[in-house]
Amino acid sequence: MSYIKPVEVIDTMINTGAAKADMSRMQMLTRGFLGGAILAFATTLAFTATSQTSLGLAGALVFPAGFVIIVLLGLELVTGSFGLIPLSVIARKTTVARMLSNYFWVIAGHLIGCAAYALLYGLVITKMFTDMSNPLIQMIIQLSETKTLGYKHMGSEGMMLVVIKAILCNWMVTLGVVMAMTSKSTGGKIIAMWLPIVIFFAQGFEHAVVNMFVIPAGMLLGAQVSFSDWWVWNQIPVLVGNFIGGAVFTGMMLYLSHHSSKSQALDAKAPKKSEPAAIGAVVAKGSGL
């Protein structure tokens, strides 16, 4: 059968998190670059679908295509790792220092990848910055301002709101990561991970990597958003909320639900694999992110 039971999924989550923390800096940076750029591609695809149909749900239905590519190719998405690496730390298969190193280098890769796509996409939709009539331009500008100045105008309540929306977002995004681990078949993985991603995107929750593209792209196109507006009123609180949503509501909750002392004992008795073999086993299971 292609279905993988939850107790096995928990072990895969822990092993995958450990493998991610053990990657080289260049791997983290490169995979983060690709992950950020591909998610930005998916974001503009969703914007295009929404613009053409005037239905937000149309955009939500196609957005997961980028997430699927990232997972199946084993690229990096820091929001997905928020639900995995903390479990590896708890299981003592990696350290807090390695976890933070992964987050730093992957986020750096995301920022570069999203910036590169924002510039190239901006050149396309403005026809080399000679035509600002494309409706997608105003959509991106308005969204960029809403995601920053909208919260800023609300003050402390706006800060609380953006964190809550980020928690809800990554609760679903990390469930998408985990759902991909519940099947051995490529088709099963795609269907399983598609569902939670549609749920998050359709409701307008806050995703840190999506915002690493949307807000700078809006600024590039003329949004009245400053660098501090971007980071203080969106990027930093969204990263915090995404971490809580992934680490607590997905990682810890599933761990407490399914990981037993018996499985820990069996794992302790199992022969240890060499690091390359262990990482190869994780990749063989198709556990991207």
NUTI-20310 format. One record per residue (C-alpha): x, y, z; chain. Coordinates in Angstrom, 2 decimals, padded with zeros to 5 digits. Layout:
N
PATI        px        py        pz   ch
PATI         X         Y         Z    A
...
END
This chain:
289
PATI        px        py        pz   ch
PATI    000.00    000.00    000.00    A
PATI    001.17    003.54   -000.72    A
PATI   -000.27    004.97    002.53    A
PATI    002.23    005.59    005.34    A
PATI    000.93    005.52    008.92    A
PATI    001.22    008.63    011.12    A
PATI    003.65    007.02    013.57    A
PATI    006.05    006.38    010.69    A
PATI    005.50    009.90    009.40    A
PATI    006.68    011.31    012.74    A
PATI    009.96    009.40    012.42    A
PATI    010.34    010.69    008.85    A
PATI    009.75    014.25    010.07    A
PATI    012.49    013.90    012.67    A
PATI    014.98    012.33    010.27    A
PATI    014.22    014.85    007.54    A
PATI    014.73    017.73    009.95    A
PATI    018.09    016.33    011.02    A
PATI    019.20    015.90    007.39    A
PATI    018.24    019.49    006.64    A
PATI    020.22    020.81    009.59    A
PATI    023.29    018.88    008.42    A
PATI    023.38    020.35    004.91    A
PATI    026.24    022.59    003.83    A
PATI    025.75    026.34    003.73    A
PATI    025.94    026.33   -000.07    A
PATI    023.21    023.70   -000.28    A
PATI    020.99    025.70    002.08    A
PATI    021.60    028.93    000.18    A
PATI    021.07    027.38   -003.25    A
PATI    018.01    025.37   -002.32    A
PATI    016.61    028.41   -000.51    A
PATI    017.17    030.53   -003.63    A
PATI    015.31    028.04   -005.81    A
PATI    012.54    027.53   -003.26    A
PATI    011.93    031.27   -002.94    A
PATI    011.97    031.89   -006.69    A
PATI    009.65    028.97   -007.47    A
PATI    007.16    030.06   -004.80    A
PATI    007.25    033.57   -006.30    A
PATI    006.46    032.03   -009.70    A
PATI    003.46    030.30   -008.12    A
PATI    002.35    033.54   -006.47    A
PATI    002.22    035.45   -009.75    A
PATI    000.43    032.48   -011.32    A
PATI   -002.21    032.78   -008.59    A
PATI   -002.46    036.54   -009.15    A
PATI   -002.92    035.95   -012.88    A
PATI   -005.69    033.39   -012.27    A
PATI   -007.43    035.75   -009.84    A
PATI   -007.16    038.67   -012.26    A
PATI   -008.49    036.67   -015.20    A
PATI   -011.43    035.12   -013.34    A
PATI   -012.12    037.71   -010.61    A
PATI   -012.22    034.75   -008.22    A
PATI   -009.72    034.54   -005.38    A
PATI   -010.38    030.83   -005.11    A
PATI   -009.06    030.32   -008.65    A
PATI   -005.69    031.64   -007.53    A
PATI   -005.74    029.43   -004.45    A
PATI   -006.40    026.32   -006.55    A
PATI   -003.32    026.84   -008.75    A
PATI   -000.89    028.26   -006.17    A
PATI    000.06    024.83   -004.70    A
PATI    001.77    023.94   -008.01    A
PATI    004.87    025.81   -006.83    A
PATI    004.78    024.10   -003.43    A
PATI    004.56    020.70   -005.12    A
PATI    007.63    021.44   -007.27    A
PATI    009.62    022.50   -004.21    A
PATI    008.71    019.38   -002.25    A
PATI    009.26    016.86   -005.03    A
PATI    012.66    018.33   -005.91    A
PATI    013.76    018.38   -002.26    A
PATI    014.34    022.14   -002.23    A
PATI    014.18    024.35    000.84    A
PATI    011.27    026.32    002.25    A
PATI    012.06    027.69    005.69    A
PATI    008.39    027.70    006.66    A
PATI    008.25    023.95    006.06    A
PATI    011.40    023.41    008.12    A
PATI    009.75    025.25    011.02    A
PATI    007.65    022.11    011.51    A
PATI    010.50    019.62    011.15    A
PATI    013.85    020.71    012.57    A
PATI    012.54    021.59    016.08    A
PATI    011.41    017.94    016.39    A
PATI    014.93    016.82    015.45    A
PATI    016.29    019.05    018.21    A
PATI    013.85    017.52    020.71    A
PATI    014.87    014.03    019.56    A
PATI    018.53    015.07    019.98    A
PATI    019.37    014.33    016.35    A
PATI    020.57    017.87    015.76    A
PATI    021.30    021.02    017.76    A
PATI    019.71    024.43    018.20    A
PATI    022.78    026.01    016.61    A
PATI    022.41    023.90    013.46    A
PATI    018.70    024.64    013.34    A
PATI    019.31    028.40    013.49    A
PATI    022.08    028.11    010.89    A
PATI    019.65    026.37    008.53    A
PATI    017.04    029.07    009.03    A
PATI    019.55    031.88    008.45    A
PATI    021.04    030.54    005.22    A
PATI    017.73    029.36    003.78    A
PATI    016.09    032.73    004.48    A
PATI    019.06    034.45    002.84    A
PATI    018.54    032.23   -000.20    A
PATI    014.81    033.01   -000.23    A
PATI    015.44    036.75   -000.18    A
PATI    017.87    036.55   -003.11    A
PATI    015.63    034.23   -005.12    A
PATI    012.50    036.32   -004.52    A
PATI    014.34    039.55   -005.33    A
PATI    015.67    038.08   -008.59    A
PATI    012.21    036.96   -009.67    A
PATI    010.64    040.27   -008.57    A
PATI    013.04    042.19   -010.79    A
PATI    012.59    039.91   -013.81    A
PATI    008.82    039.75   -013.41    A
PATI    008.67    043.51   -012.96    A
PATI    010.49    043.95   -016.27    A
PATI    007.94    041.68   -017.96    A
PATI    004.66    043.15   -016.67    A
PATI    005.85    046.75   -017.17    A
PATI    007.38    046.03   -020.59    A
PATI    010.82    047.07   -019.37    A
PATI    009.26    049.75   -017.10    A
PATI    007.66    051.58   -020.03    A
PATI    004.01    050.59   -019.47    A
PATI    002.23    050.58   -016.10    A
PATI   -001.22    049.65   -017.44    A
PATI   -001.15    045.94   -016.59    A
PATI   -003.81    045.34   -013.87    A
PATI   -001.43    042.97   -012.06    A
PATI    000.81    045.95   -011.28    A
PATI   -001.85    047.68   -009.22    A
PATI   -002.82    044.37   -007.61    A
PATI    000.74    043.83   -006.37    A
PATI    001.14    047.46   -005.23    A
PATI   -002.14    047.37   -003.32    A
PATI   -001.35    044.02   -001.72    A
PATI    002.12    045.21   -000.71    A
PATI    000.65    048.24    001.04    A
PATI   -002.13    046.23    002.67    A
PATI    000.37    043.72    004.08    A
PATI    002.40    046.50    005.74    A
PATI    000.66    049.86    006.09    A
PATI   -002.67    048.15    006.75    A
PATI   -001.28    046.60    009.94    A
PATI    000.74    049.70    010.82    A
PATI   -002.40    051.87    010.86    A
PATI   -003.96    049.45    013.37    A
PATI   -001.06    049.80    015.80    A
PATI   -000.61    047.06    018.42    A
PATI   -003.77    045.30    017.30    A
PATI   -002.36    045.17    013.78    A
PATI    000.82    043.55    015.09    A
PATI   -001.22    040.93    016.93    A
PATI   -003.36    040.34    013.84    A
PATI   -000.41    039.75    011.52    A
PATI    001.13    037.24    013.94    A
PATI   -002.16    035.34    014.27    A
PATI   -002.60    035.20    010.49    A
PATI    000.97    033.92    010.19    A
PATI    000.33    031.19    012.77    A
PATI   -002.78    030.02    010.93    A
PATI   -000.92    030.11    007.62    A
PATI    001.98    027.92    008.61    A
PATI   -000.18    025.51    010.53    A
PATI   -001.54    024.58    007.11    A
PATI    001.74    024.93    005.17    A
PATI    003.58    022.53    007.47    A
PATI    000.61    020.16    007.29    A
PATI    001.24    020.20    003.54    A
PATI    004.82    019.12    004.20    A
PATI    003.67    016.32    006.49    A
PATI    000.87    015.19    004.18    A
PATI    003.45    014.65    001.43    A
PATI    005.06    012.09    003.73    A
PATI    001.87    010.04    004.05    A
PATI    002.17    008.48    000.59    A
PATI    004.85    006.54   -001.28    A
PATI    003.48    007.45   -004.72    A
PATI    004.15    010.73   -006.51    A
PATI    000.47    011.21   -007.32    A
PATI   -000.52    010.54   -003.73    A
PATI    002.00    013.07   -002.46    A
PATI    000.75    015.74   -004.86    A
PATI   -002.90    015.33   -003.91    A
PATI   -002.17    015.11   -000.18    A
PATI   -000.02    018.23   -000.02    A
PATI   -002.29    020.25   -002.33    A
PATI   -005.17    020.32    000.16    A
PATI   -003.68    022.28    003.11    A
PATI   -001.98    024.76    000.78    A
PATI   -005.29    025.67   -000.88    A
PATI   -006.79    026.19    002.58    A
PATI   -004.12    028.70    003.63    A
PATI   -003.89    030.66    000.39    A
PATI   -007.65    030.98   -000.17    A
PATI   -008.10    032.70    003.20    A
PATI   -005.40    035.34    002.83    A
PATI   -003.18    034.26    005.68    A
PATI    000.42    035.51    005.96    A
PATI    003.30    033.44    004.54    A
PATI    006.83    034.75    005.08    A
PATI    008.32    033.53    001.80    A
PATI    005.40    034.74   -000.32    A
PATI    005.82    038.13    001.33    A
PATI    009.55    038.15    000.53    A
PATI    008.39    038.45   -003.07    A
PATI    005.13    040.41   -002.88    A
PATI    006.28    043.32   -000.73    A
PATI    009.62    044.05   -002.46    A
PATI    007.90    043.63   -005.85    A
PATI    005.29    046.18   -004.79    A
PATI    008.01    048.56   -003.61    A
PATI    009.79    048.15   -006.94    A
PATI    006.58    048.99   -008.80    A
PATI    005.85    052.09   -006.74    A
PATI    004.15    051.05   -003.48    A
PATI    004.52    053.64   -000.71    A
PATI    006.19    051.13    001.60    A
PATI    009.55    051.68    003.32    A
PATI    012.11    049.04    004.22    A
PATI    011.21    049.40    007.92    A
PATI    007.49    049.08    007.10    A
PATI    008.26    045.80    005.34    A
PATI    010.32    044.25    008.13    A
PATI    008.70    045.72    011.26    A
PATI    005.06    045.39    010.22    A
PATI    005.25    042.19    008.21    A
PATI    008.39    040.18    007.66    A
PATI    009.63    039.78    011.25    A
PATI    006.22    039.18    012.91    A
PATI    005.22    036.84    010.08    A
PATI    008.40    034.79    010.53    A
PATI    007.65    034.58    014.26    A
PATI    004.05    033.55    013.66    A
PATI    005.03    031.05    010.96    A
PATI    007.50    029.46    013.37    A
PATI    004.86    029.11    016.09    A
PATI    002.33    027.69    013.65    A
PATI    004.77    025.14    012.27    A
PATI    006.73    024.15    015.38    A
PATI    003.85    024.10    017.87    A
PATI    000.59    023.44    016.04    A
PATI    001.96    020.94    013.53    A
PATI    005.29    019.60    014.78    A
PATI    004.68    019.34    018.51    A
PATI    000.99    018.46    018.28    A
PATI    001.59    015.58    015.86    A
PATI    004.59    014.44    017.89    A
PATI    002.51    014.32    021.08    A
PATI   -000.35    012.62    019.23    A
PATI    001.58    009.77    017.63    A
PATI    005.14    009.42    018.91    A
PATI    005.28    006.75    021.61    A
PATI    007.94    005.67    024.07    A
PATI    007.87    002.26    022.36    A
PATI    008.85    003.74    019.02    A
PATI    011.65    005.69    020.74    A
PATI    012.97    002.46    022.26    A
PATI    012.91    000.67    018.91    A
PATI    014.68    003.60    017.29    A
PATI    017.39    003.50    019.94    A
PATI    018.00   -000.23    019.29    A
PATI    018.10    000.20    015.51    A
PATI    021.57    000.13    013.90    A
PATI    022.90    003.58    013.12    A
PATI    023.34    004.56    009.47    A
PATI    026.18    006.63    008.18    A
PATI    025.22    010.27    007.52    A
PATI    025.17    009.95    003.70    A
PATI    023.09    006.79    003.92    A
PATI    020.65    008.41    006.35    A
PATI    020.19    011.41    004.13    A
PATI    019.77    009.15    001.12    A
PATI    017.05    007.24    002.91    A
PATI    015.17    010.44    003.62    A
PATI    015.41    011.57    000.02    A
PATI    014.28    008.15   -001.17    A
PATI    011.07    008.64    000.80    A
PATI    010.40    011.77   -001.22    A
PATI    010.42    014.10    001.78    A
PATI    011.09    017.49    000.25    A
PATI    011.17    020.68    002.33    A
END
